[in-house]
Amino acid sequence: MFLRWVRAKDLDCIVYELEKRGIEASRHAYSYRLLYKGMIVAGVHVYPGFNEASVRLYKIVHDLAEEASSKITESIKKCFPDYKIIIKWYPPRS
């Protein structure tokens, strides 16, 4: 395995695509925090060395997260078409 770098412009592509679909996104390096209808519904992390994107959907806002999930995966596929997308549901912390 070797390290791969992704240009900031390519990482920002996801932010712009999500915004077109009504999802607010903030990016820090390879991680994103996603808000949909005013609620944090998911987190995304891009792993360039593995050609993967991990999507964490939060069960505490299940209906909103489920509604946003297809928009999230469509955005990732548009910007990184050859990446595998891994979707996981996370329960609220107790």
Secondary structure, DSSP 8 states (H G I E B T S, - for coil): -------HHHHHHHHHHHHHTTEEEEEETTEEEEEETTEEEEEEEEEGGGTEEEEEEEGGGHHHHHHHHHHHHHHHHHH-TT-EEEEEEE----
